[in-house]
């Protein structure tokens, strides 16, 4: 049994397959540098910042787990308060 395919059918098949592979590869992927949350760790402090709305939580003492407290805050509110204090 001999299978033959003409050049036109081969080119159409390759074009359709290429378009299908390109379409599958174009899904949205979030940039890892600009995700929703950003975490910073310094000596004994951890800050987790929500980059979309400016909310954050801070863990202030990581050496003693019994003293560790998470504190919530809003970056933009604190920023505005600091601007007001500078104006005075």
C-alpha positions in Angstrom: 0.0 0.0 0.0 1.6 3.2 -1.2 0.5 6.5 0.3 0.9 9.6 -1.7 0.1 13.2 -0.8 0.3 16.2 -3.1 2.4 19.3 -2.3 -0.7 21.6 -1.9 -2.3 19.3 0.8 1.1 19.1 2.5 1.5 22.9 2.7 -2.1 23.3 3.9 -1.6 20.7 6.6 1.6 22.3 7.8 0.0 25.8 7.8 -3.0 24.6 9.9 -0.7 22.7 12.3 1.5 25.8 12.7 -1.5 28.0 13.4 -2.8 25.5 15.9 0.5 25.4 17.8 0.8 29.2 17.8 -2.7 29.6 19.1 -2.1 27.2 22.0 1.1 29.0 23.0 -0.5 32.5 23.3 -2.2 32.1 26.6 -1.7 34.9 29.2 1.0 34.4 31.7 1.6 36.8 34.5 5.0 38.3 34.7 6.8 36.8 37.7 8.4 40.2 38.4 5.1 42.0 38.6 2.8 39.5 40.4 0.0 40.5 42.8 2.1 39.9 45.9 5.7 40.9 46.6 7.6 39.6 49.5 10.7 41.2 51.1 12.7 39.7 53.9 15.3 41.6 55.9 17.1 40.6 59.1 14.1 39.9 61.4 11.3 41.4 59.3 9.1 40.0 56.6 6.9 42.3 54.5 4.2 41.0 52.1 2.9 43.8 49.8 -0.2 43.5 47.6 1.0 45.4 44.6 -2.5 46.0 43.2 -3.9 48.0 46.1 -1.0 48.8 48.4 -2.1 46.7 51.4 0.7 45.0 53.4 1.4 42.8 56.4 4.6 42.9 58.4 6.0 40.3 60.7 8.2 42.1 63.1 10.2 39.5 65.1 11.2 36.3 63.4 13.8 35.2 66.0 11.2 34.3 68.7 8.1 32.8 67.3 6.2 33.7 70.5 6.8 37.4 69.9 6.0 37.3 66.2 2.9 39.5 65.4 1.6 40.2 62.0 0.5 43.8 61.5 -1.7 45.0 58.7 -1.4 48.4 57.0 -2.3 50.3 53.8 0.7 51.8 52.0 -1.2 54.6 50.3 -2.8 55.8 53.6 0.5 55.9 55.3 2.1 57.7 52.3 -0.7 60.3 52.3 -0.2 60.8 56.1 3.5 61.3 55.6 2.9 63.9 52.8 0.5 65.8 55.1 3.1 65.8 57.9 5.8 67.2 55.6 3.5 70.0 54.5 3.2 71.3 58.1 
